[in-house]
Amino acid sequence: MKPVKPPRINGRVPVLSAQEAVNYIPDEATLCVLGAGGGILEATTLITALADKYKQTQTPRNLSIISPTGLGDRADRGISPLAQEGLVKWALCGHWGQSPRISELAEQNKIIAYNYPQGVLTQTLRAAAAHQPGIISDIGIGTFVDPRQQGGKLNEVTKEDLIKLVEFDNKEYLYYKAIAPDIAFIRAVMTPTY
């Protein structure tokens, strides 16, 4: 289900509180959470509002999460608050260590879990924005993201192949599928009102 946009006010997109904004996230949406790790420079207010809404209403359900960087403080920040069964069904991250609670769901086979190299994941988001199907890179050849090994799959419940081995001019590359987010959480400390 695609998100519904809030109605414009006097032709402008309204400024919403975090609690109001998360009400526009439907079940099964793909959410990209951007920022920098260490528990700072993250969209903590939005993440917390979404986690709290789910605790209270059990909606939205079955979100897919894309997180290119290591968000979190290795405890309760980052995407750890989203680690609630039923809220997240699928995650693609560039780094899993900073948000241990979401990592635990992956380790326990409670969510589908993938890992792309951090820079590659960032480039696939750019490809998705350009309506491209993915990117081709030699990054990851011979590592666990190589489909001849794990293909970036982190557990037994993760089945779909998002990474494929391809060849051009007698050289091996990996094709990384781009996943387009429906919604992005981006930390902003100031917002223009014009």
Residue pairs with C-beta under 8 A, 6 or more apart in sequence:
1 26
1 27
1 28
1 29
2 26
2 29
2 182
3 24
3 25
3 26
3 29
3 182
3 183
4 24
4 26
5 13
5 24
6 13
6 14
6 16
6 20
6 24
7 14
8 14
15 191
15 193
17 49
18 45
18 46
18 48
18 49
19 49
19 52
19 53
21 46
21 49
22 46
22 49
22 50
22 53
23 53
24 183
25 31
25 50
25 60
25 63
25 183
26 60
27 59
27 60
27 61
27 62
27 63
28 60
28 61
28 62
28 63
28 64
28 89
29 60
29 63
29 64
29 182
29 183
30 63
30 64
30 65
30 66
30 179
30 180
30 181
30 182
30 183
31 63
31 64
31 65
31 66
31 181
31 182
31 183
31 184
31 185
32 65
32 66
32 67
32 68
32 125
32 181
32 183
32 184
32 185
33 42
33 43
33 47
33 65
33 66
33 67
33 71
33 79
33 184
33 185
34 43
34 67
34 68
34 69
34 184
34 185
34 186
34 187
35 41
35 42
35 43
35 69
35 71
35 185
35 186
35 187
36 42
36 69
36 71
37 69
37 70
37 71
37 72
37 73
37 78
37 95
37 98
38 72
38 73
38 98
39 72
39 73
39 75
39 77
39 78
41 187
42 71
42 72
42 77
42 78
42 187
43 185
43 186
43 187
44 77
44 187
46 185
47 78
47 79
47 81
47 82
47 185
48 81
50 60
50 81
50 82
50 87
51 81
51 82
51 84
51 87
53 59
53 60
54 60
54 82
54 84
54 86
54 87
55 84
58 86
60 87
61 86
61 87
61 89
62 86
62 87
62 88
62 89
62 90
63 82
63 87
63 88
63 89
63 90
64 88
64 89
64 90
64 91
64 92
64 179
65 79
65 82
65 88
65 90
65 91
65 92
65 93
65 102
66 91
66 92
66 93
66 121
66 125
66 179
66 181
67 78
67 79
67 91
67 92
67 93
67 94
67 95
67 99
68 93
68 94
68 118
68 121
68 122
68 125
69 94
69 95
69 118
70 78
70 94
70 95
70 96
70 97
70 98
70 99
70 118
71 77
71 78
71 79
71 98
71 99
72 78
72 79
72 80
72 98
72 99
72 100
73 98
74 97
74 98
74 100
75 100
76 101
77 99
78 98
78 99
78 102
79 91
79 99
79 102
80 99
80 100
80 101
80 102
81 101
82 88
82 102
83 99
83 101
83 102
83 104
83 105
85 105
85 110
88 102
88 105
88 111
89 111
89 112
90 111
90 112
90 113
91 102
91 105
91 106
91 111
91 112
91 113
91 114
92 113
92 114
92 115
92 116
92 121
92 162
92 179
93 102
93 113
93 114
93 115
93 116
93 121
94 115
94 116
94 117
94 118
94 119
94 120
94 121
94 122
95 118
96 102
96 103
96 106
96 113
96 115
96 154
97 103
102 111
105 111
105 113
106 113
106 154
106 155
107 155
109 155
109 156
109 157
111 157
112 155
112 157
112 158
112 159
112 160
113 153
113 154
113 155
113 158
114 152
114 153
114 154
114 158
114 162
115 144
115 145
115 152
115 154
116 124
116 145
116 152
116 162
116 163
116 176
117 139
117 140
117 145
119 139
120 135
120 137
120 139
120 140
120 176
121 176
123 135
123 137
123 176
124 134
124 135
124 176
124 177
124 178
124 179
125 178
125 181
127 133
127 134
127 135
127 178
128 178
128 179
128 180
128 181
129 180
132 178
133 177
133 178
134 175
134 176
134 177
134 178
135 175
135 176
135 178
136 166
136 168
136 173
136 174
136 175
136 176
137 173
137 174
137 176
138 171
138 172
138 173
138 174
139 174
140 146
140 152
140 163
140 174
141 172
141 173
141 174
142 149
143 149
144 150
144 152
145 151
145 152
145 163
145 174
146 163
146 165
146 174
147 161
147 163
147 164
147 165
147 174
148 165
151 161
151 162
151 163
152 162
152 163
153 159
162 176
162 177
162 179
163 174
163 175
163 176
163 177
164 174
164 175
164 177
165 172
165 173
165 174
165 175
166 172
166 173
166 174
166 175
167 173
